[in-house]
Amino acid sequence: MLYSTEDMLLLLISIKNNGNPEFVNNHLSFGTTGYLCAEAIKQEFIVEDRKELFLTEKGNLFIDEANKKLGRKGVDKEIAFLPNAYIKKISIDDIYLPEKI
């Protein structure tokens, strides 16, 4: 397995919700997205039919197993965490100033 579980989870949840990996292209490079799609098809997580992608039962099983491995429960299981949107946890007394307003 040469891909990140988080990245594959992002791809599969995106395809599950709208059948399109376009959302993933906004957060990962085109090369990474293409590689993830190729791996997902090769491992039978998704199938392509008339230029549309569909999640398979094996893909749903991957989502469930990855969520268990990552310790996600409830609504968190249906949300893909974006790699470039993490903010370090700060204490209640800290002040957060964004780089852009």
N, CA, C and O atoms as CSV, one atom per row, in Angstrom:
chain,resi,resn,atom,element,x,y,z
A,1,MET,N,N,0.845,-1.174,0.000
A,1,MET,CA,C,0.000,0.000,0.000
A,1,MET,C,C,0.894,1.241,0.000
A,1,MET,O,O,1.528,1.547,1.010
A,2,LEU,N,N,0.946,1.939,-1.098
A,2,LEU,CA,C,1.828,3.088,-1.226
A,2,LEU,C,C,1.097,4.416,-1.091
A,2,LEU,O,O,1.683,5.468,-1.347
A,3,TYR,N,N,-0.158,4.389,-0.697
A,3,TYR,CA,C,-0.928,5.615,-0.574
A,3,TYR,C,C,-1.295,5.847,0.885
A,3,TYR,O,O,-1.280,4.926,1.701
A,4,SER,N,N,-1.621,7.079,1.190
A,4,SER,CA,C,-2.053,7.440,2.531
A,4,SER,C,C,-3.503,6.991,2.726
A,4,SER,O,O,-4.343,7.182,1.847
A,5,THR,N,N,-3.785,6.396,3.880
A,5,THR,CA,C,-5.157,5.986,4.197
A,5,THR,C,C,-6.077,7.189,4.188
A,5,THR,O,O,-7.209,7.104,3.711
A,6,GLU,N,N,-5.599,8.318,4.716
A,6,GLU,CA,C,-6.401,9.552,4.738
A,6,GLU,C,C,-6.750,10.006,3.322
A,6,GLU,O,O,-7.886,10.400,3.059
A,7,ASP,N,N,-5.774,9.950,2.405
A,7,ASP,CA,C,-6.015,10.381,1.031
A,7,ASP,C,C,-7.017,9.468,0.333
A,7,ASP,O,O,-7.913,9.940,-0.367
A,8,MET,N,N,-6.859,8.146,0.527
A,8,MET,CA,C,-7.791,7.208,-0.093
A,8,MET,C,C,-9.189,7.390,0.495
A,8,MET,O,O,-10.186,7.297,-0.220
A,9,LEU,N,N,-9.255,7.645,1.783
A,9,LEU,CA,C,-10.540,7.888,2.439
A,9,LEU,C,C,-11.203,9.141,1.861
A,9,LEU,O,O,-12.410,9.157,1.623
A,10,LEU,N,N,-10.407,10.188,1.638
A,10,LEU,CA,C,-10.911,11.421,1.026
A,10,LEU,C,C,-11.504,11.123,-0.347
A,10,LEU,O,O,-12.596,11.594,-0.665
A,11,LEU,N,N,-10.800,10.351,-1.156
A,11,LEU,CA,C,-11.276,10.003,-2.492
A,11,LEU,C,C,-12.566,9.183,-2.425
A,11,LEU,O,O,-13.541,9.504,-3.104
A,12,LEU,N,N,-12.575,8.135,-1.615
A,12,LEU,CA,C,-13.732,7.238,-1.572
A,12,LEU,C,C,-14.977,7.923,-1.010
A,12,LEU,O,O,-16.080,7.709,-1.512
A,13,ILE,N,N,-14.811,8.733,0.010
A,13,ILE,CA,C,-15.964,9.441,0.566
A,13,ILE,C,C,-16.489,10.462,-0.437
A,13,ILE,O,O,-17.700,10.660,-0.543
A,14,SER,N,N,-15.595,11.109,-1.171
A,14,SER,CA,C,-16.017,12.063,-2.202
A,14,SER,C,C,-16.807,11.348,-3.298
A,14,SER,O,O,-17.844,11.843,-3.739
A,15,ILE,N,N,-16.326,10.200,-3.732
A,15,ILE,CA,C,-17.026,9.441,-4.774
A,15,ILE,C,C,-18.346,8.895,-4.228
A,15,ILE,O,O,-19.352,8.876,-4.936
A,16,LYS,N,N,-18.341,8.462,-2.999
A,16,LYS,CA,C,-19.571,7.947,-2.377
A,16,LYS,C,C,-20.653,9.024,-2.334
A,16,LYS,O,O,-21.828,8.742,-2.572
A,17,ASN,N,N,-20.253,10.252,-2.031
A,17,ASN,CA,C,-21.229,11.328,-1.877
A,17,ASN,C,C,-21.705,11.932,-3.195
A,17,ASN,O,O,-22.864,12.333,-3.308
A,18,ASN,N,N,-20.815,12.001,-4.200
A,18,ASN,CA,C,-21.276,12.627,-5.448
A,18,ASN,C,C,-20.798,11.935,-6.717
A,18,ASN,O,O,-21.053,12.438,-7.811
A,19,GLY,N,N,-20.121,10.810,-6.611
A,19,GLY,CA,C,-19.689,10.071,-7.792
A,19,GLY,C,C,-18.621,10.753,-8.616
A,19,GLY,O,O,-18.434,10.426,-9.788
A,20,ASN,N,N,-17.914,11.705,-8.011
A,20,ASN,CA,C,-16.965,12.504,-8.767
A,20,ASN,C,C,-15.753,12.833,-7.896
A,20,ASN,O,O,-15.919,13.298,-6.768
A,21,PRO,N,N,-14.539,12.601,-8.399
A,21,PRO,CA,C,-13.347,12.934,-7.617
A,21,PRO,C,C,-12.902,14.390,-7.751
A,21,PRO,O,O,-11.819,14.742,-7.283
A,22,GLU,N,N,-13.712,15.244,-8.380
A,22,GLU,CA,C,-13.340,16.648,-8.617
A,22,GLU,C,C,-12.992,17.371,-7.327
A,22,GLU,O,O,-12.045,18.157,-7.296
A,23,PHE,N,N,-13.746,17.115,-6.259
A,23,PHE,CA,C,-13.477,17.741,-4.955
A,23,PHE,C,C,-12.064,17.415,-4.480
A,23,PHE,O,O,-11.390,18.254,-3.883
A,24,VAL,N,N,-11.628,16.197,-4.749
A,24,VAL,CA,C,-10.291,15.757,-4.328
A,24,VAL,C,C,-9.223,16.550,-5.057
A,24,VAL,O,O,-8.186,16.866,-4.473
A,25,ASN,N,N,-9.455,16.879,-6.329
A,25,ASN,CA,C,-8.487,17.660,-7.109
A,25,ASN,C,C,-8.247,19.040,-6.515
A,25,ASN,O,O,-7.193,19.633,-6.743
A,26,ASN,N,N,-9.204,19.558,-5.759
A,26,ASN,CA,C,-9.028,20.864,-5.134
A,26,ASN,C,C,-8.085,20.806,-3.937
A,26,ASN,O,O,-7.602,21.842,-3.479
A,27,HIS,N,N,-7.822,19.615,-3.429
A,27,HIS,CA,C,-7.027,19.479,-2.206
A,27,HIS,C,C,-5.778,18.617,-2.371
A,27,HIS,O,O,-4.876,18.671,-1.536
A,28,LEU,N,N,-5.719,17.836,-3.423
A,28,LEU,CA,C,-4.531,17.033,-3.722
A,28,LEU,C,C,-4.108,17.335,-5.153
A,28,LEU,O,O,-4.890,17.875,-5.937
A,29,SER,N,N,-2.875,16.987,-5.490
A,29,SER,CA,C,-2.409,17.233,-6.851
A,29,SER,C,C,-3.128,16.302,-7.831
A,29,SER,O,O,-3.665,15.267,-7.436
A,30,PHE,N,N,-3.133,16.680,-9.108
A,30,PHE,CA,C,-3.758,15.846,-10.129
A,30,PHE,C,C,-3.083,14.482,-10.202
A,30,PHE,O,O,-3.744,13.459,-10.385
A,31,GLY,N,N,-1.761,14.478,-10.058
A,31,GLY,CA,C,-1.011,13.214,-10.092
A,31,GLY,C,C,-1.414,12.292,-8.954
A,31,GLY,O,O,-1.599,11.092,-9.157
A,32,THR,N,N,-1.551,12.849,-7.756
A,32,THR,CA,C,-1.952,12.050,-6.600
A,32,THR,C,C,-3.369,11.533,-6.779
A,32,THR,O,O,-3.653,10.373,-6.481
A,33,THR,N,N,-4.265,12.395,-7.266
A,33,THR,CA,C,-5.652,11.984,-7.479
A,33,THR,C,C,-5.723,10.872,-8.530
A,33,THR,O,O,-6.440,9.888,-8.352
A,34,GLY,N,N,-4.978,11.034,-9.618
A,34,GLY,CA,C,-4.951,10.000,-10.663
A,34,GLY,C,C,-4.418,8.683,-10.128
A,34,GLY,O,O,-4.962,7.618,-10.421
A,35,TYR,N,N,-3.348,8.762,-9.340
A,35,TYR,CA,C,-2.769,7.548,-8.747
A,35,TYR,C,C,-3.769,6.880,-7.808
A,35,TYR,O,O,-3.932,5.660,-7.837
A,36,LEU,N,N,-4.440,7.681,-6.972
A,36,LEU,CA,C,-5.423,7.116,-6.037
A,36,LEU,C,C,-6.579,6.461,-6.790
A,36,LEU,O,O,-7.038,5.386,-6.405
A,37,CYS,N,N,-7.055,7.105,-7.866
A,37,CYS,CA,C,-8.134,6.516,-8.665
A,37,CYS,C,C,-7.686,5.191,-9.289
A,37,CYS,O,O,-8.429,4.209,-9.274
A,38,ALA,N,N,-6.478,5.170,-9.832
A,38,ALA,CA,C,-5.961,3.942,-10.435
A,38,ALA,C,C,-5.856,2.827,-9.388
A,38,ALA,O,O,-6.232,1.685,-9.652
A,39,GLU,N,N,-5.345,3.162,-8.208
A,39,GLU,CA,C,-5.232,2.168,-7.134
A,39,GLU,C,C,-6.606,1.698,-6.667
A,39,GLU,O,O,-6.804,0.511,-6.407
A,40,ALA,N,N,-7.556,2.629,-6.561
A,40,ALA,CA,C,-8.906,2.275,-6.118
A,40,ALA,C,C,-9.583,1.343,-7.124
A,40,ALA,O,O,-10.291,0.416,-6.728
A,41,ILE,N,N,-9.372,1.578,-8.411
A,41,ILE,CA,C,-9.932,0.703,-9.442
A,41,ILE,C,C,-9.234,-0.651,-9.402
A,41,ILE,O,O,-9.882,-1.694,-9.492
A,42,LYS,N,N,-7.910,-0.629,-9.268
A,42,LYS,CA,C,-7.138,-1.876,-9.228
A,42,LYS,C,C,-7.534,-2.748,-8.034
A,42,LYS,O,O,-7.606,-3.972,-8.149
A,43,GLN,N,N,-7.788,-2.115,-6.894
A,43,GLN,CA,C,-8.159,-2.863,-5.693
A,43,GLN,C,C,-9.672,-3.077,-5.588
A,43,GLN,O,O,-10.170,-3.591,-4.586
A,44,GLU,N,N,-10.394,-2.673,-6.640
A,44,GLU,CA,C,-11.843,-2.859,-6.756
A,44,GLU,C,C,-12.634,-2.116,-5.673
A,44,GLU,O,O,-13.675,-2.593,-5.223
A,45,PHE,N,N,-12.129,-0.936,-5.254
A,45,PHE,CA,C,-12.871,-0.070,-4.333
A,45,PHE,C,C,-13.928,0.719,-5.099
A,45,PHE,O,O,-14.990,1.043,-4.568
A,46,ILE,N,N,-13.615,1.020,-6.363
A,46,ILE,CA,C,-14.540,1.759,-7.225
A,46,ILE,C,C,-14.593,1.089,-8.589
A,46,ILE,O,O,-13.681,0.355,-8.971
A,47,VAL,N,N,-15.670,1.352,-9.315
A,47,VAL,CA,C,-15.785,0.900,-10.701
A,47,VAL,C,C,-16.185,2.099,-11.553
A,47,VAL,O,O,-16.833,3.032,-11.079
A,48,GLU,N,N,-15.786,2.052,-12.809
A,48,GLU,CA,C,-16.120,3.130,-13.736
A,48,GLU,C,C,-17.172,2.629,-14.713
A,48,GLU,O,O,-17.032,1.552,-15.291
A,49,ASP,N,N,-18.215,3.408,-14.893
A,49,ASP,CA,C,-19.270,3.052,-15.831
A,49,ASP,C,C,-19.708,4.320,-16.558
A,49,ASP,O,O,-20.261,5.236,-15.948
A,50,ARG,N,N,-19.460,4.365,-17.849
A,50,ARG,CA,C,-19.832,5.531,-18.659
A,50,ARG,C,C,-19.276,6.833,-18.089
A,50,ARG,O,O,-19.999,7.817,-17.936
A,51,LYS,N,N,-18.020,6.822,-17.789
A,51,LYS,CA,C,-17.296,8.002,-17.288
A,51,LYS,C,C,-17.773,8.476,-15.915
A,51,LYS,O,O,-17.504,9.612,-15.525
A,52,GLU,N,N,-18.470,7.621,-15.188
A,52,GLU,CA,C,-18.890,7.935,-13.830
A,52,GLU,C,C,-18.305,6.878,-12.896
A,52,GLU,O,O,-18.205,5.706,-13.259
A,53,LEU,N,N,-17.926,7.295,-11.713
A,53,LEU,CA,C,-17.330,6.363,-10.747
A,53,LEU,C,C,-18.351,5.977,-9.691
A,53,LEU,O,O,-19.128,6.810,-9.223
A,54,PHE,N,N,-18.339,4.708,-9.323
A,54,PHE,CA,C,-19.234,4.193,-8.303
A,54,PHE,C,C,-18.436,3.437,-7.254
A,54,PHE,O,O,-17.487,2.723,-7.579
A,55,LEU,N,N,-18.817,3.594,-6.020
A,55,LEU,CA,C,-18.182,2.892,-4.908
A,55,LEU,C,C,-18.714,1.467,-4.862
A,55,LEU,O,O,-19.917,1.248,-5.007
A,56,THR,N,N,-17.823,0.494,-4.660
A,56,THR,CA,C,-18.234,-0.899,-4.552
A,56,THR,C,C,-18.386,-1.274,-3.076
A,56,THR,O,O,-18.075,-0.483,-2.186
A,57,GLU,N,N,-18.862,-2.480,-2.840
A,57,GLU,CA,C,-18.984,-2.978,-1.469
A,57,GLU,C,C,-17.600,-3.056,-0.813
A,57,GLU,O,O,-17.451,-2.795,0.381
A,58,LYS,N,N,-16.608,-3.416,-1.604
A,58,LYS,CA,C,-15.235,-3.462,-1.101
A,58,LYS,C,C,-14.758,-2.065,-0.703
A,58,LYS,O,O,-14.016,-1.913,0.267
A,59,GLY,N,N,-15.187,-1.045,-1.454
A,59,GLY,CA,C,-14.859,0.341,-1.115
A,59,GLY,C,C,-15.511,0.766,0.183
A,59,GLY,O,O,-14.885,1.423,1.014
A,60,ASN,N,N,-16.781,0.390,0.361
A,60,ASN,CA,C,-17.472,0.684,1.628
A,60,ASN,C,C,-16.795,-0.010,2.796
A,60,ASN,O,O,-16.685,0.555,3.884
A,61,LEU,N,N,-16.343,-1.233,2.571
A,61,LEU,CA,C,-15.638,-1.975,3.622
A,61,LEU,C,C,-14.324,-1.275,3.982
A,61,LEU,O,O,-13.960,-1.199,5.155
A,62,PHE,N,N,-13.605,-0.759,2.955
A,62,PHE,CA,C,-12.369,-0.016,3.220
A,62,PHE,C,C,-12.659,1.213,4.076
A,62,PHE,O,O,-11.924,1.504,5.019
A,63,ILE,N,N,-13.733,1.937,3.745
A,63,ILE,CA,C,-14.099,3.126,4.523
A,63,ILE,C,C,-14.356,2.753,5.979
A,63,ILE,O,O,-13.869,3.422,6.891
A,64,ASP,N,N,-15.121,1.686,6.195
A,64,ASP,CA,C,-15.423,1.245,7.562
A,64,ASP,C,C,-14.168,0.843,8.324
A,64,ASP,O,O,-13.989,1.230,9.479
A,65,GLU,N,N,-13.291,0.060,7.678
A,65,GLU,CA,C,-12.069,-0.393,8.341
A,65,GLU,C,C,-11.117,0.767,8.621
A,65,GLU,O,O,-10.494,0.817,9.681
A,66,ALA,N,N,-11.001,1.698,7.677
A,66,ALA,CA,C,-10.120,2.858,7.873
A,66,ALA,C,C,-10.626,3.732,9.013
A,66,ALA,O,O,-9.832,4.237,9.808
A,67,ASN,N,N,-11.940,3.913,9.098
A,67,ASN,CA,C,-12.501,4.708,10.189
A,67,ASN,C,C,-12.269,4.053,11.539
A,67,ASN,O,O,-11.989,4.740,12.521
A,68,LYS,N,N,-12.383,2.723,11.601
A,68,LYS,CA,C,-12.092,2.014,12.853
A,68,LYS,C,C,-10.625,2.182,13.228
A,68,LYS,O,O,-10.293,2.435,14.385
A,69,LYS,N,N,-9.747,2.036,12.227
A,69,LYS,CA,C,-8.302,2.159,12.450
A,69,LYS,C,C,-7.940,3.573,12.939
A,69,LYS,O,O,-7.067,3.734,13.792
A,70,LEU,N,N,-8.611,4.582,12.398
A,70,LEU,CA,C,-8.338,5.968,12.766
A,70,LEU,C,C,-9.131,6.428,13.987
A,70,LEU,O,O,-8.972,7.561,14.442
A,71,GLY,N,N,-9.985,5.549,14.518
A,71,GLY,CA,C,-10.738,5.859,15.740
A,71,GLY,C,C,-11.864,6.859,15.552
A,71,GLY,O,O,-12.208,7.593,16.478
A,72,ARG,N,N,-12.438,6.891,14.361
A,72,ARG,CA,C,-13.522,7.838,14.101
A,72,ARG,C,C,-14.868,7.192,14.393
A,72,ARG,O,O,-15.085,6.010,14.126
A,73,LYS,N,N,-15.759,7.997,14.946
A,73,LYS,CA,C,-17.093,7.509,15.286
A,73,LYS,C,C,-18.134,8.527,14.866
A,73,LYS,O,O,-17.811,9.688,14.619
A,74,GLY,N,N,-19.382,8.093,14.786
A,74,GLY,CA,C,-20.490,8.999,14.494
A,74,GLY,C,C,-20.333,9.715,13.164
A,74,GLY,O,O,-19.982,9.107,12.152
A,75,VAL,N,N,-20.594,11.000,13.180
A,75,VAL,CA,C,-20.546,11.823,11.972
A,75,VAL,C,C,-19.133,11.891,11.396
A,75,VAL,O,O,-18.968,12.044,10.185
A,76,ASP,N,N,-18.121,11.782,12.240
A,76,ASP,CA,C,-16.735,11.837,11.760
A,76,ASP,C,C,-16.438,10.777,10.705
A,76,ASP,O,O,-15.523,10.948,9.900
A,77,LYS,N,N,-17.206,9.675,10.698
A,77,LYS,CA,C,-16.972,8.613,9.722
A,77,LYS,C,C,-17.377,9.029,8.311
A,77,LYS,O,O,-16.916,8.433,7.337
A,78,GLU,N,N,-18.219,10.026,8.191
A,78,GLU,CA,C,-18.683,10.473,6.879
A,78,GLU,C,C,-17.981,11.743,6.404
A,78,GLU,O,O,-18.330,12.295,5.361
A,79,ILE,N,N,-16.997,12.203,7.167
A,79,ILE,CA,C,-16.286,13.427,6.820
A,79,ILE,C,C,-14.841,13.078,6.500
A,79,ILE,O,O,-14.154,12.450,7.306
A,80,ALA,N,N,-14.388,13.481,5.338
A,80,ALA,CA,C,-12.995,13.280,4.962
A,80,ALA,C,C,-12.199,14.494,5.423
A,80,ALA,O,O,-12.544,15.630,5.097
A,81,PHE,N,N,-11.151,14.258,6.171
A,81,PHE,CA,C,-10.324,15.353,6.659
A,81,PHE,C,C,-9.395,15.820,5.556
A,81,PHE,O,O,-8.748,15.010,4.891
A,82,LEU,N,N,-9.333,17.111,5.368
A,82,LEU,CA,C,-8.526,17.684,4.299
A,82,LEU,C,C,-7.095,17.882,4.772
A,82,LEU,O,O,-6.864,18.416,5.856
A,83,PRO,N,N,-6.133,17.451,3.957
A,83,PRO,CA,C,-4.730,17.515,4.387
A,83,PRO,C,C,-4.209,18.927,4.618
A,83,PRO,O,O,-3.329,19.121,5.456
A,84,ASN,N,N,-4.728,19.917,3.898
A,84,ASN,CA,C,-4.208,21.276,4.032
A,84,ASN,C,C,-5.089,22.155,4.903
A,84,ASN,O,O,-4.940,23.377,4.893
A,85,ALA,N,N,-5.999,21.560,5.654
A,85,ALA,CA,C,-6.919,22.353,6.471
A,85,ALA,C,C,-6.780,22.065,7.961
A,85,ALA,O,O,-7.672,22.402,8.740
A,86,TYR,N,N,-5.683,21.450,8.363
A,86,TYR,CA,C,-5.475,21.166,9.777
A,86,TYR,C,C,-4.982,22.415,10.507
A,86,TYR,O,O,-4.131,23.147,10.001
A,87,ILE,N,N,-5.512,22.643,11.667
A,87,ILE,CA,C,-5.051,23.728,12.527
A,87,ILE,C,C,-4.598,23.087,13.825
A,87,ILE,O,O,-5.299,22.254,14.399
A,88,LYS,N,N,-3.428,23.481,14.277
A,88,LYS,CA,C,-2.922,22.929,15.533
A,88,LYS,C,C,-3.874,23.251,16.674
A,88,LYS,O,O,-4.450,24.337,16.734
A,89,LYS,N,N,-4.030,22.292,17.576
A,89,LYS,CA,C,-4.876,22.510,18.737
A,89,LYS,C,C,-4.196,23.547,19.633
A,89,LYS,O,O,-2.999,23.455,19.908
A,90,ILE,N,N,-4.967,24.521,20.078
A,90,ILE,CA,C,-4.424,25.564,20.943
A,90,ILE,C,C,-5.214,25.583,22.245
A,90,ILE,O,O,-6.316,25.040,22.326
A,91,SER,N,N,-4.648,26.202,23.239
A,91,SER,CA,C,-5.350,26.274,24.522
A,91,SER,C,C,-6.401,27.376,24.465
A,91,SER,O,O,-6.394,28.210,23.558
A,92,ILE,N,N,-7.275,27.371,25.410
A,92,ILE,CA,C,-8.368,28.344,25.456
A,92,ILE,C,C,-7.840,29.775,25.653
A,92,ILE,O,O,-8.528,30.738,25.313
A,93,ASP,N,N,-6.629,29.915,26.199
A,93,ASP,CA,C,-6.064,31.230,26.452
A,93,ASP,C,C,-5.278,31.797,25.272
A,93,ASP,O,O,-4.930,32.977,25.271
A,94,ASP,N,N,-4.995,30.958,24.260
A,94,ASP,CA,C,-4.255,31.415,23.082
A,94,ASP,C,C,-5.156,32.217,22.153
A,94,ASP,O,O,-6.377,32.068,22.159
A,95,ILE,N,N,-4.525,33.068,21.360
A,95,ILE,CA,C,-5.258,33.854,20.364
A,95,ILE,C,C,-4.833,33.361,18.990
A,95,ILE,O,O,-3.641,33.286,18.692
A,96,TYR,N,N,-5.790,33.032,18.171
A,96,TYR,CA,C,-5.498,32.556,16.816
A,96,TYR,C,C,-5.677,33.698,15.826
A,96,TYR,O,O,-6.755,34.285,15.728
A,97,LEU,N,N,-4.618,34.008,15.098
A,97,LEU,CA,C,-4.670,35.040,14.070
A,97,LEU,C,C,-4.399,34.369,12.723
A,97,LEU,O,O,-3.293,33.876,12.501
A,98,PRO,N,N,-5.379,34.339,11.821
A,98,PRO,CA,C,-5.172,33.704,10.519
A,98,PRO,C,C,-4.181,34.493,9.677
A,98,PRO,O,O,-4.004,35.696,9.872
A,99,GLU,N,N,-3.530,33.797,8.729
A,99,GLU,CA,C,-2.577,34.456,7.849
A,99,GLU,C,C,-3.291,35.402,6.877
A,99,GLU,O,O,-2.781,36.476,6.557
A,100,LYS,N,N,-4.462,34.995,6.418
A,100,LYS,CA,C,-5.245,35.819,5.486
A,100,LYS,C,C,-6.577,36.159,6.152
A,100,LYS,O,O,-7.115,35.376,6.935
A,101,ILE,N,N,-7.083,37.317,5.832
A,101,ILE,CA,C,-8.382,37.723,6.368
A,101,ILE,C,C,-9.382,37.783,5.241
A,101,ILE,O,O,-10.548,38.106,5.468
